[in-house]
Amino acid sequence: MTVTDIHAAATPRSKTVDLGDGLIMRWSTKADSQHVQDLVGDSFKWLLYGQPLEPGVIPGPNGIFKSGARRLLTGKNATMSEFDYALVEDTKRRGTDKNPIIACASLHRVRAYYGIVKLFFGKPELIATDPEYRNRGLVRRLLYDMIHPESEARGDSLQFIPGIPHFYRQFGYEYALCSFGASTIKNVQSLPSMPNGRTEPFTLRRATIADIPYLVKLSERENLSPKTPVGLFYGPEYWQYTIHDFVEIKENEYDTPRDTYIFVDAATGKDVGFTIITHLLGLKVEAIALDKEHAPSWNEILFPVLRQIVAEKKASLEAKKSKTKDPEVAKAIKTDGFSMLLQIHPHHPAYAILGTLVTPPQDQPGFRQMVRINDYPQFIRTVTPELERRLAESPMARFSGKLQIDFFRKVEGNKAKGIEIEFKKGKLVEVKDWAKQEPEKDVEDYLAIKALGEEDQIPKVYEASLHPLTFNNLLTGERSFHDLIWSHGETYCWDDATRLLIDILFPKCEQHVDTLYW
């Protein structure tokens, strides 16, 4: 499968919007790459990773983000094509020494799961505005006129963004997804060593294109993160990009790869699992999974795998140190005693085996991300099989009735004041936007039905209310109904049955949210 299979459009788009005063809004091509890189690099120059700001010094362009923008516009990226960057261009700057691209927002598409349902999420990324043009509503126009409509038109169930804290709330986003917090093996030399005269029972080899079907299979939720009912997963385009295409477009030190290793049973030669290792902010394990058909226990395989990951990193650091001509730089490169981060599920078996060698999983969220679900009924229709499964396995199996949730008012980010979801014998039969009507109208409707002798056919109604946009938190499992009762005074339900129903349909859960490296 190629990258274009995940995108609704991999051909140039002709849409152009005249914003006045020489500004136009349009979609990108590869020819825009350098200008977008320059804009992004300058816009994020104050966002440094692992380096303190020097007093009295204005930092230069952010090389990490600049390289990221270049990779996005190569046409080989796993999350978008070269035509998926929405841009604002100042045509008056054409032919001058000033960058004509003065605002930008890219649109990614990633594979996701919601229980047993597979779907797509849209992800606005690397949004930037030239300082001279800020506070003019350009990001708003990029999102409203370009990014959101395109994401919805191609069938993305929601949009999420790892962006500026609080900023994207004004565009209908609410914090509702979260990655795992990272734990640390503070000194990799503390890992038990291989006994003298013995060889590792499991070896590592770098994944190749031929491994993609195997990696896709092991990326399924039940293998990678079985206790996370909501999250993202690695599709074939991700593996194609990180294993092969990234190497072709790598240009500089900021193009730090994700290394994928296959575990091989030395005795049988069988592949028994994989891991993803990143290096951008130090040595980090971001995923590790076993092949249930062929793998031994975690107790047998974990330490051999970690030892070899450490050995690979040490060899890489020693090579880098030997090539450095600056003695001070060479001295700063630590080839022994470095740490290793684990950003995996808090209940992963690795933690039990590592014990005190690793810091406990953080009792705080990892990177929190904002979510926009503009069309709740459409989202519910998409995930209906999972909602019906949850009901069938609950004390309310074969439930019949209507769940009405009042959001009090329509706000940016949802289309209606509320939602009504109707089930009959455990099957979802209707979901629609809904608004609470006056009590007098309820009485009028009931009397009209009673006059027809059909009052016994009126579904039982289960009523609840939520602060606007916090339905996002319920849908993704980021918050429970109980959590929302305590955090928002508007949240309530009429009775225990309603609360039980909500808890069954929308339980609080952990999520598997990766950056899906770009």
Secondary structure by P-SEA (a helix, b strand, c coil): ccccccccccccccbbbbccccbbbbbbcccaaaaaaaaaaaaaccccccccccccccccccaaaaaaaaaaaccccccccccccccccccccccccccccccbbbbbbbbbbcccccbbbbbbccccccccccccaaaaaaaaccaaaaaaaacccccccccccccccccccccccccbbbbbcccccccccccccccccbbbbbbcccaaaaaaaaaccccccccccccccccaaaaaaaaccccccccccccccbbbbbbbcccccccccbbbbbccccccccbbbbcccccccccccaaaaaaaaaaaaaaaaaaaaaacccaaaaaaccccbbbbbbbcccccccccccccccccccccccccbbbbbccaaaaaaaaaaaaaaaaaaccccccbbbbbbbcccccccccccbbbbbbccccccbbbbbbbccaaaaaaaaaaaaaacccccccbbbbbcccccaaaaaaaccccaaaaaaaccccccccaaaaaaaaaaccbbbbbcccccc
